[in-house]
Structure formats: C-alpha cells, structure tokens
Amino acid sequence: MNTEPSSSAPGLLTGRSALLDGMCPELDRRPAVAVITGEAGAGKSRFVQELLRRTTTPDAVTLVARCQEADTPFPFAPLVEALNRFRSGPLPVDLPPVAGALHALLPDLAHRLPPAPPPLRDPRAEHHRVLRALNAYTAALGKAVLVVEDLQWADASTCAFLRTVVADPPPGLGLVLTARSPATPHTDTEGSDGLPFPLRPPAHVTVAEHHLAPLSAAETGELAAGLLGVQAVPEEFADRLHRWTGGLPYVVEEVMRGWPGSTQCPDGVVGEPPLPASVRRVVVERLRGLPPAARQVVAAAAVLGEPAPVELLRSVAGLGEPETRRALAAALREGVLHGPFHDGGYAFPYGLARRAAYEAVAEPERPVLHLRAARSLARHTSPYPLAGMGGHYRRAGRPVQAARCLEAAADRAAGLGDAGTAAAHYLDALRDGPSPEARDRIALKLARVAPNARPGPQVPAALRQVLGRHSLGPGPSGEIRLLLGLLLRNQSGSGLEALEEIARAVPDLLVVSTGQAARALAITAIPSLKGWPVGEHRRLLAEAERLLPGVEEEDLRSAVLANRATALALMGDPTAWEAVADLPDTLTGEAAARVYANLAGAANSLGHPRRARAFQARAWQAVRTNHAPYLEAFVETTDVVAAFTRGRWQGLLGRAERAETQYQDVPDFHAEALLVCGLLRLHTKGQTDVARRLLERAVRTTALDTGVVLTAAAAAVARVHLAAGRPSRAVQAVEEALRHVRRTGAWVWATALVPPAVEALIRDGRPGEAHRLGAELAAGIADRDAPAARAALLTCRALLTATDAPQSGQAPSDALYASAADEWTRLDRPYEAAYVKEARGLHLLASGVPGGRTVLHEAIAAYQGIDAVWDVLRCQRELREHGQTTVRRPGALGYGDHLSPRERAVAHLASLGLSNREIARELVLSHRTVEHHVARALRKLGVSSRTEIGSHLGR
C-alpha cells in the first residue's frame, strides 16, 4: 500500500524551488534518467508533479506508474496500469512484431498491437521476450516521459525492465524514478537505499540524482504560514513544529490540517498537536513489515524517547547483542529509526513518529518497558539522567522511586544554580505522591528555589496544598509561607495577598528563628503603591531592626540588611545610603543581584543618577554569574526603565518589546516593559492610541509597583489629553494614581505624576486644587531624600506662579522655570528639562514677553536630542497657534555658539565625571566623536576644564 500522498498542498514547494529549477533543464537533455529519493512524506510525488508540469507540454506522452506494496506482486503491475491508462493516447508508430508479446499483459490494447507470436516453451525465454516487447513499445513512444514511483515496492519484473531501459534508454526518453530512502542513496551497489538495482547508465545519458532532505525549522515555519494563509508564524512555533514533524512536508500538512482552529496561527502552543491518523497509519504499516525482534527494539526506542545507543536499546528490549544489532538494522532499512547521531544513539526521525510507535506498544507492556528503561539508564549512563529515570519510574507505577529521582535531579540543578530546572523537578516530585515526610521536605526545597525561577501558577498552588495539610512544624511552615509570600509578591500579581501571607509567617518563624522572623518583617517593610501606607511599612522595618541584634546567622543577617537598605531607599529616607554602606562585603550571587537591582531602581526613581548607574553595574555583574531567570528579568527591566528616564532612547523600543514578550509570566517586570513600550510609542512615534492601550495594560498588569508604572502611565495619558485640549479628561487620568499616592503617602514616587496633574488642574480652571496638590507634594517630601521629587516641586511652583501672575513677564516664575530646568539637567532627566523649557516658552509667549519663541525653539532642540518626535510636533503646533512660524533650511541645523543637543548630552556626562570612553558607551558614539563634542563644548562654554562644565550648562 502506498503511504505517501499523491500530492500535497497545491503550489507549496517550500525549500524545493532551487532544486526544481536546476533539475528541469537536466530532464530536458534526453535521454535522461532522474532519480528522486527521500523519506516518506518528503514530497517526492508533489515534486515530480511540478517537474512534469514545467518540462512537458499537454500533448506530450507522459506515463506515470506507481508501485504498490503487495505480498504477491503481479509481474509488471505498475507498467501495465500506466499503459492501460494511456490507451486513449496516440498509437506508437512502427511497432516491431515483438510488441505482439504484450497481448497477454495488455488485453485492452490488443487491437492496437501487432499479432501475438506463438508461445515459447521456456518461461525464461517468454519473460525475456516480454521485456524486449516493453522496451520496444517504450522506444516507439518517441519523445516521452516515463515516471515510476515508489521503487522500494517494485516487483522483480518491473526492476528487470527498468534495468534494461537504464542500460540502453531510447533517445527521446526521460525516465523519472522515485524511491523511499531516509538518507542520501548510494547508487553503485545492489540493494542500495531505496533503489532495488544499481543505476549504471551509459556515459551519453544525462543522470540527475537528488535526495529530498527534510525541511529546516525556518522552512517548516514558512510552509506552515503558507498553509495558514499568514505572512509568518512565530519562530518558537516553527521550531516546535519542526521537532514534531521532522520537517517532512506531508506530516506538516497533516498536522496543520488536523489542528483545532487551524485557520489561525497556533501561538503560544503548549504540548504536542493531535496525532494525525495518516501519520499513525504510516508508522504502524512500517512496524508490521518488521520482524518481531525489530519491533521490540522500536518499542524500546519509543519508551526511551531520546536517542539511545545499541547497548541501552538491547537492555530495554531484553535481547542479546547480535539479535539487537540485526533488529536495529532492519528498523533502519525501513526508515522507522534513524541514526547513528553524533552521540552514537538511534531515535525516531520526528516526534510524532515516536508517539505513534509508543501508542502501538500494548498497554500492559509499557510499565515493564519503562521499569527496564529506568534501571537500564542507571546501569548504562553517567551521570545518571535522574529526571528521565523519574519519568520512567512514574510510568512504571513506582511513585516512590519516581519522587526520589526527581528530588535528586532538582537538588543537582539547584546546586548548579539552575533555579528554573530545579523548581520544575521539585514540582514534578510533589505530583508523584511522595510520603508525608518526603512531601514536606520537597515542598521546602521548592519554596527556596522558586523565587528565582519564574515558575508558573502551579508552584503557589502546590505550596498552599502542602501548608493546608498542617503536617509541618513551625519552622518549615513559617519559611514556606514566607517564601510563598515572596513568590506571590514578585511574580503572581497578588500584591496585598503576598504581604498578608508573609505577615502570617512571622509568628511561626519567631518560634524557631529570630533571623527568619526579622527577614520576613524586613520584606514586608518594602513599600509599594498598591501596598500598605508607608507608615505601616516603617513600623514593620522598626520591628525588624529591633530583632536584628539577635540574628546570628550570617546569611539571614545579610538578607535583613539588604531588605532594610531597599526599604529605606524606596522610602527616600536620608539614612538609606548609610544602610547601603552597612551591607556586608560577603553579599554575592543572587542576593547581590536582587539588592543592587532594587537599589538601582530606587536611585533612578528618586533622582540619584550616579548611584543608579553604580548599583546597576553591580547588579549586572552579580546576575551574570548566576543562572536565575527571575533575577535576569529583574535587572534587565530595571535597566530598560533607567534608560528611558535618562533619555537613552536609541534602540530602546526593541529592547522593551523583547522584554515585554519574554517576561509575561512576571507581572511587575511585564508591566514595566509595557510601560516603556507605551511611552516610547507615544513620544518617539506619536502613536497615541497604541500608547494608551499599552499603558492601560501596564496599569492592569502591575502587582505592587514601587513607584514607576501607575504614576508614569497616568502622567503620559494626561499629557495626551492636554495636547488634545481636554484638560478635564487629563484630570480624570491622574485621579486613580493620585489616590494610591495619597493612601500610601509615597509622595517621593509622584515625580512624573504631579507636574502634568497641576497643569491639568490649572487649564481646567481649578487653580485652588492645583495649589493644594503642590502643597501635598511639598509636605510629602519635606524630610525625604528625593531630588527628582524636589525638581518636580520646582516645576509645579513655576507653573503655579505663572498662573498667579500671568502678565508679570520676567516674574519669579521665570526664575523658577530656569531653576527647574537646571535641576532636571543636573539629574540627567533630559525629557523633564525639555518639558520645563516648553512650559516656560509658552508662558512667555502667552505673556507677550520677548524671548518666548527662542525658549520654545530650545525646547524643540532638546526634544530632538532624545528623538521625542511627538513632543517636537506639539511645540511646533504651539508656535503656529501663537502666530510664530519657522523657516526650514536645507542641510544640518546650525547652533552657532550654543550647544547642540548632542553636545549638551556629552557635556553633561563629562560634568558628572565620566571618561570619554564611558560617555561613548553610554550614548552609543565613537570615542573620537565624543572627543570632538567635548572640545566644542569647552570652547562654546568658555571653560578650560571638564570640572567647570556643570556650572555653565543651561545658562
């Protein structure tokens, strides 16, 4: 029976076009013999169809014969079938008398043949005469193409005829042969892969031999996209589809055809697709053709799953070595197994073939084979593949051994710093129903690695289930509850629930460990906009500090000190940097990455750029020495937010979008990536609708938010409404974020929020509320170390003073604007500095005071320096609304004795003490370009050293 379809999806020859283009002219050079080999499902028939379509005309003679698998094949069966189908075609002219020997084979064509010759007594002579007759008939067809497919099933008579034709082909014949072969065939020996006879044509015959290899992963994705009618499929999906199908076009088509909802791209696929019945049928039919020992070896390979060497296959199959090798050779000849691979192992050509073979193993036999597999892996592999052994013990019905192996595999991964793999194995071990003692032990280990592993929701559920059994003592119970709270806080989106879980852990922890209790209190002391009021966090921190002298364990003391420094920094407490100085020198690895990423985020938010860069560098250094997916995501998103804050927007959108895709399983990191994506879509692209959708998603996604997402998103939406002349909508946009700030008292995090909120209230005719909001900000940061919040307060006071005295010209507001712009520049916040210049320019224009147009142009230049296209266009519109026009000059913009935006950026970094090389890395410039910018800045500012630059910037 034929197991390869006669055609595949019309027009889809992915990965074959170049081969087809090269083969067409070869077939046209007659006489020609073309051999196409490939695995079943590689698309040989479809390839031949396209080859014929390109090389033959409608009136050309084309015979297509297909060999069939049969227990007792009929002599010349495919040729008879092909010639009978051709009986309506033109009769070959000048048929020699020997062609009459075909009467018995072709009774339907008897009236078109010469008279039948008398029979011969010798069967061999009769057979030889029929061969001559078929050869003569073929030669009489003239310029013709004969296609014989699936030669692996050809009967002996058909092979004899083809051997005769190949040895002396008629001048006008194009012979196309296809055969199933899992590898590139050899053509110099009898019984080679696929071909049942050696291919030895004369020298004048054109010979084209091509093997259709499986498609690559990229080509598999291209084929899937064509079948779905979409431009492309996700790369991850293409890779999975390639593993499932081995890149065989027929299998790809069958999988896509049977996929639920196959009219849409299966994005984010988990698990394997349904097994197509046609693929199962192909594998089962091949298995039937194997001897019993070969089927045993195939069953062993199906159970093992991964490529396995001969000795391992022998052990699982329960055979002797010689018998195993003979059986393996048979499985390889039939293409059921492939190999050897680079590691000496043998396996199935693709995942779904392995699944079909596994399903063909009788259900009662599977546990026996899995038990053999587990024990054989322990005997024949080193180091032990513990996770694989655990899976085999599970399927063998041995849960105790399965849990033991999985726990050991997780311990090994945890020892190597692979928290993600360790968490997955511990979770699997819990699913295998270990004893109560083992269950509690494994749960504690899982809780310890999970915070650094980015696990899914299954881990909190498993830990809760263990806690619900009430079999744990106070120490393990408290620690698991503490770590569960950490997991919920950092990764699940359950902010307040996480804080409450950690708080519930404290009484249990106090019974057994002062250090653990102090650590839990210090964790709950870390504030957030969706958490408790800052005063409550301060009280909890004081409780942790009270317990600190009694903490003797060095690791716990370090954890308390790290969380204390983080909490104080996030609160804007002036003593935070002393707390940082108190951090132990032994703080390394995961603990260092965590605390320094926290401190970098806090310093960036509060307005300490130099500290933020130093902390970020230490966080990167720590995370690169540990494989902790959660911490890698933490440091990367912190870096992305800082890059936006500092106006380093070149290439940042791509980074933010990658982070948004990669960190969707960690709510706060995902929210920060969404935030930066939305802000950049707004400011650099002017895509207000897209930006608002992204910002709204960020707000919905964030779990706790340490002062970044809620305020910045609300501020951006307010700016969109203000730019569109909708001040009341702008006020509404900031209300929810202001409610969180007022409830928690976290005014140090209101930097981005309050200035646009004040502007919105002023423009909405509510100056009293604007003044009260400014006063709230002033009171909230009075005793805090928050330079950015103080710059925001200066901005608010400038806006409010300008409103109080709109016609005063060079009033106190002008000085406040200048001070605010200088302060933002000093803090390395170019966007806020440009915003203040814009507000000042508009105030001057509205007041009728000269200089407004110049100041607004300075704002435009500042926005251009960071690629804030939307803001530039807004400023230009504001100029036009005030009757001002700008003349566009060809060529580069000249700045005369004033600093260009790039020169100003370089000068600012130089004033902070960065070397030229550090500035080049920071701004993505060449070292020489930075040297030129520094020299021009020194000349334009009229100073002789870099230390004098700071006092002259912004003047």
N, C-alpha and C positions, 0 to 999 in steps of 0.2 A: 504493500500500500504506500502511496506517496504521502510524505509528511510535510512537504514544503508547499505552500500555496502557489497556485499558478501565476498569481500576480499580487503585487502589493498595492498600496495606495497610489492611484494614478498620478504620474508626474513627480513623484517623490523619489529621487535618486541621490539622496544626501550622501556625500562622501564618495560618490562614484563618477562624478562628471568628468574629471580629468582622465580617469582610466577609460571611460567610454569614448572620449574624444580621440585618445590615442589608438584605440582598437578598431575604430571604424575604417580608417584607411588600410589597416592591415588585412581586414577581411575582404576588402575590395581587390587586393592583389592576388588573383586566382592563378593556380589552385591554392587554397588556403585552408589551414586547419587551426581553429581557435578552441582552446581548452579553458573552461571556466570552472574553478573549484571553489569550495567554501563550505563552511558549516551549514547544516540545515537551518534555514531561516536567514541566511546571509543575503538573500535577494538575488540568487542566480537566475531564476526564471524571469523575474522582472527586468534584470539586466539584459538578458537575451532578447526579451520583447523589444526593449528600447534599441538594442543593437540592430535588430531586424528592421525596425521602423526607420532607422536612419540610413540603412545600407541597401534596402531593397525597394523596388517600385511595386505598385499594386498588381501589375500584370506579370511580375517575375514569379518563377517557380520556387516555392518555398515549402518544404516538407518538414513537419515537426513531429518527432517521435518521442514518446516518453516511456521509459522502462518502469515496470511495476514490480514491487516485491511480491513474490509468489513462492509457495512451497514446491510446486511442479511447473516451472515456467514453460510456456509454449514456444517452440523454436521460432525465431524471427518475429516475435509478437509485436514489439513496438514498430517495426518496419511495416508489417502487414497493416497495422492500424493506420499508420501515416499514409501509406499508398492508397488504401481504401478511401480515406477522407479526400484524396486527391483525384478520385475517379471522374469528377466533373471537369477537371482541368484539361488542357490541350494534350493530345496523344503524342508521345515521343515519336519522332520520325525515324525511319530506317532501323527499326528494332531488329537485331540479328535473330536467326532461328533459335538460338539457345534460350532467348527470353520466353519461349513457349514452355520452358520448365517451370514457370511460375503459375501455371493453371491451377495446380492444387493449392498453392498458397493464396492466390488471389482469384477465387472463382468469380467475384463480382466484376473483375476486369477481363474475364476470359475472352469476351468478344473483341477486345482491343489488342489481344496478344497474338503472336504467330501460333501456328498449330502446335499442340503439345507433342513432344518427341516420345518415342516408345520408352517405357520404364527400363531402368537398369537393375540388374540383379544385385549388385553390390551397394549396400546402403551408403557406404562412404563415398562411392562414386556419384551416387544420386545427390548426396549432400553437397559435393564439390560442384556439381552441375548447377544446383540452385544458387550457390554462391556466385558462380560466373554469370548466371542469368540476372541476379540482382545488381551485380556490378555493371553489366551491360545496360540494364534499364536505367540505372543512375547516370551513366555516361551519356545516354541518349537524351536526357533532360536538358543538356546543353548548359547554359549559364544558370545555375540553380544553387540553392542553399538547403542543406540537409542539417537539421538540428536533432540531436539525440540527447535527451536529458536523463539525469539520474542513472548514470552508467554503473554506479555501485550495485544496481539490481539487474544489470543486463544479463540475459541468458547467454549460454556458450555460443549459440549460432549467431546471435547479433554481434557478439565480440569478434567472432571469426570474420564476419562480413566487414566490420569496421577496420579490423587489422588489415584486411585485403585492400580496402579503399585507401587507408592511410599510406600503405606501402606504394601504391601507384594511383593517385587520385586523378579523375578526369580533369582536363584543362580548365573547364568552366565551373568547377565545383567549389563551393565554400562549405566546409564541414565545421559545425559548431557542436562541441561536446561539453556537457556539464556533469559534474560528479561531486558527491558529498565528500568533504575532506576537512578535518579540523585544523590542519596545518598546511603550509605550502607543500605541494606534492613533488615527489621525485619522479622522473619520467624515464629512468634508464633501467628499471628492474620490473620483472613481472610481479603483479600484486602490489604495486605501489599505492600510496594513499589515494583512494577514490577510483583510480583508473585500473580496470581489470586486465590490461595488456600494455606492453611497453609502446611508447609513442616514438616511432622511428621513421619519419617521412623522408623522401629523397631530398637532396640539397636544394632543388629548384622550388620546393614547396614553401610558401610563407607559413610560418608557425608562430602563433601568438598564445602564450600560456599566462594566465593571470589567476591569482588567488584573491577572492573577495574576503579581505580581513574584516573582522567586526568593526563597527564604527567607534570612534573615540568618544569620550564623555561629551566633548563640545558638539560633535556631530550628532550624538544621540539627542542632546538638547535641541539642536536645530531641527531634527526630524520630528520630535515631539511638538515643537512650536508649529511646524507646518501642518501636522495632523490636527492641532487645535485651532489653527487659523489665527494664531497670535504672532507678534513680532519676535518674541523670545520668551523662554521660561527661566525661572531663577536658576542660578548656577548650582546651588545646593540640590535642587530637584533633579537637574540634569545628571549630576554625579550619582545620586541615588538610583535614578532610572537606569543608568549605565551598569551599576552593580547588580541590579535585579535582572537585567536582560542581557548582559554581556555585550551590548552594542549590536545585537542581531536585529536588523530592521523588522523582520516578521514578528519577532517577540515584542519589540517596542510597539508595533501597531496593534497587536492583540491586547497588550496591557492597556494602552490608551483607549482602545475601543471598549474594554470592559470596565473602565474606571467609573465609579459613581460620579455623575455630573461631569462627564468627560468633555463637555463643551467649554469648560472653564479650566484655566491653568491650576493644577493642584499645588497650591502654595502652602508652605509650612507643613508638609506631609510628615506624619509620624507612622512608623510601621510599614510593612510591605503592602503592595496592592493586591487585589484579588488574583488568585492563580487562574489564568485563562485555561479553559477546558482543552483548547487545542495544544497548549504547551504541555499540559499533563499527558495528553494522548501521545505526543511525540516521545516523551521520556519513557512512558510505560511500554510503548511498542519497541523501543530500543532495548529495554530491560528484558522483554520477552525473548529477544533474539540472543541473549547471553546465556552461557552455561551456568548451572547453579552456583558454582564457586565464585564466578564473576559477579553474580547478583549479591552474594554475601559481602564481597569486597565493596561493591557500590553501596550497600546498606551501611557498612561501617563508615564509609566516607560521608554519607548523608548524616549520620548521627554525629560524627566529629565536627562537621561543618567547615572547619578551617583546613587549608592544605596539610596533608599528613604524609609522612614518609612510609615506605613499604613496611617497616617493622611495626609501626603503630597500626597500620591497616591490618596487618596479619594478626596482631594481638586482639584487636576488637572483633575481627571476623571469625577468629577461632580456627584458623587454617595453618597448615605448615608453610614454610617459606617458599619452596618451589611451587606449590599449588597457588600461593598468593601471587607470585610473580606471573604465572601463566594467566591467572584470572584477571590481574591488572592489565596485562597486555591485551586481553580480549575487550575489556572495558575501554581501553584507549583506542583500539581499532574502530569500535563503534561510535566513538566520539562522546560516550557517556561521561567519561572523566578526561581531564586534560592534565598535562604535566610532562616531565617534572618542571616545577617552577624553580626560581632562583635558590630557594631553601631546600630543594630536593623533595618537596611534597607534591601530592597529587590531589586534585579537587575538581569540582564541577565547573563547567565553563561559565555559569552565571547563577545568581542567587535563586531564581525561580526554578531552575532545573534541579538544584539541590532540594528545594522544598517539595517538588513533585516526587523525587526519588524517596524522600523521607516519608511522605504520605503513602507511598507504595509499600513501605515496610509494615507488616502485620502488627496491629496494636499490641498484642501480647508479647511480641519480640522486642519492642522498643525499650522497655525498662531493663531487660537483660543486656542489650547492647550499650545502653547508657552507663550501666554499672561497670561493664567491661571498659568502657571509654574512660571513666573516672580513674579506675585502677591502673589502666594502661598508661594514662598520662603521667601518673605518679611514678611509674617504672621507667618510662622512656623519654621523659623531657626534663630539662633542667635550665633555669629554675622552674619549680612547679607552676603550671598555669592555674593558679588557685581559683580564680573566678570561673574559668572554664570547667574545672573539676566540680565546683559548687553547682553549676548549672546541670551537669550530668547527674550528680547525686540527687538533685531535686527531681529530675525526670525519671530517675530510677526509684523514686519513692523513699528516699533516705534523707528526710529533712534535717536530722541532727548533724549528719556529716556535711550536708549542703551548707548549713549555717556556719559550721566550724571553718569550712574552706573559705566562704565569703568573708567572714570576720578576719581571717588571716590575710586574705587579699587586700582588704581595706586597711589593716594595720600596716602592710607593706607600702601601700600607696601613701598613707599618712606619713610614714617615716621618710618617704622621698619628697614630701612637700606637695603632693598632688591631692589637694583637698577635694576637688570635684570628683575624682575617681573614688577616693575613699568614702565620701558620703554616699555615692551610688551603691557601693558594695555593702556598706553597713545597712542601708535601707533594704537591699535585697535579703540580707541575712535576717532582718526582722520579719520579713514576709514569709520566711521559711518556718516560722513557728518554733523558735528555739525554746529551750527550757526557761522557766522564770528567771533563774539566776543569770543565764546567758543573755536573756532578753534585756534585763536591766543593765547589764554590763555593756552590751552593744548600743543601747539607747544613749548611754552617757558618752560613749565614744562618738556616736553620730552627732550628738549635740555639740561636742567640742570642735568638730571639723566643719560643720555646716555653715557657720557664719562667714567662712572664707571660700565657700564652694559655689555660690549662686545656684542652690538647689531649687527644685520646683515646689509646689504646694504639698507634695506628698510627705516631705520631711516634717513640717509642723504638725500635720495630721498624725503621723506615726508617733512623734514625741508626746502629743496630747493623749494618745491612746495608752501609751506606757504610763504616763502620770495618772491617768484615770483608774489604773488597776490598784493604786495605793500600796504597792509592794515595795516601794523604795524607802530607804531610810532618809532622815532629814538632809544629810549631806548631798547624796546623789539627787534627791528630789529638788533641793534648792538650786543646785548647779544646773540641772536640766532646765528648770523653769527660768533661771536667769538667761541661759543660752537660747532658749526658745524665745524669750522676750527680745533678745538681741536680733535673732533671725527675723522676727516679725517687724521689728523697728527698721531694720536695714533693707529688707528685701521683699516683704509681703504686701506693703501698703497699709498695714494695720497699725497706725501710729500710736494712738492713745491706748489701744488694746495691748500693745507691746509694753508701754510704760507700766501699765497696771500689772502685767504678768511679771515684770522684773520686781516691782514693789512687793508682790505676793511672795517672791522668793526670799526676801530679806529675813523674815522670822526663822525660816528653816536654816538659812545659812548662818545666822547668829549662833545657832545651837552647836555648830561644828567648826566654824571657821570665821574668825573676825575678818580675815583678809578677803574672803569671798563676799561677806556682807558689805564690807567697805567698797569693794569693787562694784557690787550691784548698785549701791547708793550713788557712787560717782557716775555710773552710766545714766541713771535716772536724772542726774543733775544737769545733763547736757540739754539745753533748751531747744525749742523749735516753735515755729509759728502755729503749728497745729497741736502743740502740746499744752502743758500747764502754764500758768503765769510765771514769769521769770522769778518772782519772789519765792515760789514753791521750789523751783529748781535750786535757788540759793540756799534754802533751808536744807534740802537734801544734801547739797555739797558740804554744808557745815557739819551734818551728821557723819558724812564720810571722812571729813578731816578730823573729827573727834575720835574716830576709830583708828586712824592712820598710825599713831604711835604703837598700837598693839599688833600691827601687821608685821610678822617676822619673815614670811615667805618673800623672797626677792622678786619673783615673777608677779605675785599679786600686788606687792607694793609698787612695782613699776606700772602695772595696769591702773592702779588708783591714781598715781601721779599723772599718768598720761591723760586719763579722763578728766582729772581736775584741771590740767592745763587747757584742754579742749573746751571745757565748760566756761572757764574764766575768759578765754579768748573770744568765744562766741557771744558772751555777755558784754564784751567791750570793757571788762574790768581792768583798771590800770595795773593791777598786780599780775596780770596774765603772763607777762614776759618774764617776771621773776619765777613764776611757776614753770615756765618753759626751761629756764636756766636750771631748775631743780631736777629736771628729768635725768635719770641715771644714764651714764655712758654705755651701760650694757644693753640699752634698748636697741634691738636689731630686728631684722627679718620682718615678719608680718606685723608685729606690734609697732615697729618704727614706721612702716608704710602707712599704717592706719592713722597714727597720731600726727605725722607730718602732713598727710593729705588733709586731715581735719584742720590743722593749724594754717595750712596754705589757703584753704577756702575761707577761714575766718579772717586772716590777714588781708586777703584780697577784698572781701566784703567790707571790712572796716576802714580800709584805706591805708594799708601799710605795704606798698608795692615791693619794697626791697625785701622785707621779711617774707612776703608771699613767695617771691622767687626763690629765696634760700630754702624755705620749707618744701617747696615743690620739688626742687632739685634733690633734696634728701629723700623725699617720698619716692621719686623715680628710682633713685639708687637702691632703695630698700626693696621695691617691688620687683626689680629686675633679677634679684637673687632668689626669689620665691615664686613658685607656680601657684598663685592663689587668684583664681579668676575674679572673685569679688573685689579684691584689692586692686587688681589691674584696671578694672572698670572704674573704681573709685578715683584712682589717680588720674586716669585719662579724662574723665568728665570734669574733674576739678580743674585740670589744665585747659580744657576747652572753654569753660566759663571764664577763667582768668584771661585767656587770650582775647575773648570778646570784650571784657572790661577794659583791657589795656589798648583796645583799638587795633589789635593784630589780626585783621580780618582776612588777609590774603590767604586763600586756600582753606579757610576755617569752615566754610559751609560743607565741604566734602568730609572733613573730619567729624563734624557734628552729625551729619547724616549717617556716617558709618557707625558712630556711637549709638545713634537712635535705633539703628537696626540690630546692633549686637547686644544691647543691654535692656531689651524689652522685659526681661524677667526680673529686673531690679527697679522698682518703681521710682525711687528718688533719682537714680542715675538716668533712667529713661526720661524722666521729667526735665532734668537739666539739659539733656541733649535736645529734647523737643523745644525747650525754651530758646536755646541758642539758634536752632534751625529757624524758629519763628522770627526772632529778632533780626537775623541776617536776611531772611526773605523780605522783611519789611524794609530795612534800611539800605541794603545793597541792591535789591531787586525792585522795590516798590510794589511788591505783590501783597497788598493789604489783606485781601480775602484769605489767601493761603496762610499768611502770617497769623491772622486771627484764629484760624482753625487750629494751627499748631500750638499757639499759646493757650487756647482753651483746653486742648488735650493735655498740655503740660500741667495746668492747674488741676485738672481732674486726676492726673496720674500721681502727683507727688504725695508721699505718705506723711512726712513730718515737715520737711522744708526748713533748713537752717538759714532762712533769710534771703533766699535767692529767687525762687520760682514765683511765688504768689505776688511779691511786690513788683518785680521786673515785668512780669506778664501784664499786670494791671496797668502799670505805667505806660507800656507800649500801646496797649489798646486805647488808653486815654489820649495819647498823642495822635493816634489815628483819627479819633473823633474831633480833637481840637483842629487838626489840619483840615478836616472837612466842615468846620464851622458848627460843630454840635457840642457846645460846652456842657449842656445838661447831661448828655449821654456820657461824656467824659467823666463827669462827677459820679455817675452811676457805676462806671467801670472800675473806679478805685474803692468803692464803698466796702466791698467784701474784704479786700486785703487790709484796709484800714481797720476794719472790725477785729481782724486777727491781731494786728499790731496793738490796738488799744487793749484787747483782752489779755494779751500776754505781757504787755509793757515792753516789748522788744523794739524800741524806737531806734536802736543802733542799726537795725536792718531796714529802716524806712528810707534809706538814701535815694534809691531810684524812684520811690513812690511819691514822696511829699511834694517836690517841686512841680511836677505836672498836675498833682491834685490841687495845689494852691493856685496855679494858673487857671485850671478849670473852674474853680470856685469864683475867682476874680472875673473871668469872662462870662460866667453865668449870673453875674450880678449879686454875688454873695460874699462881699469883702469881709464881713464880720466873721463868717465861718472860716475864711481863709486865714485871718489873723489868729483865730483860736487854734487852727491846725498848726500854724507856725509856732505858737506858744507851747503846744503839746510836744512838738519835736524838741524845742529848746529845753523844756523841763525833763524830757525823757533821756536826753544825752548829757545832762549837766555834769554828772560825775563820771561819765564814760570816756574811755579812750577810743574814740571813733572819728578819725579825721575826715572820712568821707561823709559821715552824717553832718559834721560841722560845715563842710563845704556845701552840702545840700541846704543847711540852715542859712548860710550866707546867700545862697541863690534865692531862697524864699524871701528873705528880708529885702533883697534888691527888688524882687517882683512886687512885694507889698509896699515898699517905699515909693516905687514908681507909680503905683496906683494911688497912693495918698496925695502925691504932688505931681500929677501928670504934666503940668505946664512949667515945671521948675527948671527945665533944661539941665544944666550941669549941677543937679541937686545931689544930695547924699546918695541917691540911688545909683548914680553913675559910678561913684567910688566903690559902692558895694558890688556892682557888676564887675568892675575891674578886679576887685579883691577875690571875688568868687571864681572868675576865670583863671586868675593866677593860682589859686588854691587847687583847682581841678587839674591844671597843668602840672603842678608840683606832685600831685598824687598819681600822675600817669593815667589820667582819665580824659583822653582827647575828645570823646564824644560829648561828655558833660561840659567841657570847656567850650566846645563849638556851640552847644545849646545856649550857654550863657551869653556868648557873643551875639548869637542870633536874637535873643531876647533884648539885649542892650541896644542892638541896631534898630529893632522895631520900636523900642521905647523912644529913641532919639528921632526916628522918622515921624512917629505919632506926635511928638512934642514940637516938631518943626525946628529942631536944633541941628545945625550943620554937623556933618560927620556921620550921620546915620547910615548913609549909603556906603561909606568906606568901611564902617564896622560890619555891616551885613556882608560885604564882599570878603572881609576877613573870615567871617563865619563860613561862607561858601568855600573858601580855600581850605579851611580846617576840615570841613566835611569831606571835601575832595581828597584830602590827605589820608582818610581812612576808608575811602570808597563808599561813603554814605550817600548814594545816588538819590534816594527818596528825599532826604533832607536838603540836598542841593536844589532839587527841583522845587521844593516848598519855599526855600529862600528866594529863588528867582521869581516865583509867583508873587511873593510878598513885595518884592521890589516893584514889580509891574503894578500891583494894586496901589502902591504909593506914588505912582507916576514916574518911577525910575526905570530906565532902560539900560541894557548892557550891550556893548558892541563886541561881537565875536571877531577876534583877529586870527588870521591863519597862523599856523606854527605854534611853537611852545609858548606857554604863558610866562611872561617875564615878571619877576618880582623886584627888580632893581636892588635897592639897599635893604629890602625887607626879606626875612627868611621865607623860603618856600615851605610848604607843609612837610616835605621830606627832610629838609634841612632842620626844621624845628624839631621833628621827631628825633633825629640823630643828635642834635644839640642837647635835648632834654635828657636822653640816656647818658650822654657824656657827662652832664652835670651831676648825674647820680653816681658817677664813679665807674661806669662800665668801660672796659677797654674797647678799642676799635673792633677787635675780633669778636668780642661778646655782642657788641652792637650789630655787627654783620649777621651773626646767628639770629639775633632777636628780630631783626627787620627783614631777613632773607635778602641781604645785599652782599655784593662782593666786598672784600676787605679794602680794595683800592677805592671803590665808590664811597665807602664810609670816610676814608681819609680826606677825599675831596670835599665832602659835605662838612666835616669838622673844620677844615681850613677856611671854607667860605663863611661858616657860621662865626668863627672867631673874628674874621675881617669885618663882617657886617655888624656884629655887635660891638666892635671896637675894644675887644679884650685880648689879653695876651696869653691867658692860660685857661684850661678847662674848668678850673675851680671857680672862675669868675662868671661862668656862663649862667648859672642858676639865677643870680640876682638881676640879670638883664633880660631874661626870657619874658615874653608877654608885654614888654614895655613899648 
